């Protein structure tokens, strides 16, 4: 049975850029900072919700990274209609890596924000506990929100009372929980180590680490950059795993500079 296309948005005009969201996060997260900046710079922006992010698109089956990669490939083929610059954060960055490996014909460049190509033992243990919490009906929403924020943002940002209150309220009111979210987290564990395959990536690559990121520490992110020939590595200070939200002006500057140069690079 052919699945419907994931819920998606297609705005702006120019060279297409596909934005891939983190796990248990809806694609609307890009509308805060990155989508407006890219459209203003003359890019066409495509976003979609990973399977499991909404009840409207939560196909049955285990959480597999390959399924998320296949969804991204379909959006590029059926919506963009041409190869895209692909920007991903966290789970989205892992999907972008795999897409560049298995469908290089669909990828113009990749920008990886907070990523990894292997799964350390502690990371695997943490992800499995997050999966259990997502599936649980007994974890209070406020507690889940607080624990999630500790994993996503820099310590100093959490001391900003206005910022903390806004995000605590937002996450408590609209958590992405349940089986769909659990499968997205599990998808990050379905490929233990594809580091050796990254040598095959044959497009411009930007790899960005965030200084206080505990989920994807900069040292782990830098490993990915070292495995892709010619990849550019940048580390953004004073932010955590969601550095693209904490320091959007810096991240957007890196993205726009990279995309401008990648757009001029002939396809290999």
Secondary structure by P-SEA (a helix, b strand, c coil): cccccccbbbbbbcbbbbbbbcccccccccccccaaaaaaabbbbbbbbcccccccccccccccaaaaaaaaaaaaacccccccbbbbccaaaaaaaaaaacccccccbbbbccccccccaaaaaaaaaaaaaaacccccaaaaaaaaaaaccccccccaaaaaaaaaaaaaacccccaaaaaaaaaaaccccccccccccccbbbbbbbcccccccaaaaaaaaaaccbbbbbbbcccccccccccaaaaaaaaaaaaaaaaacccc
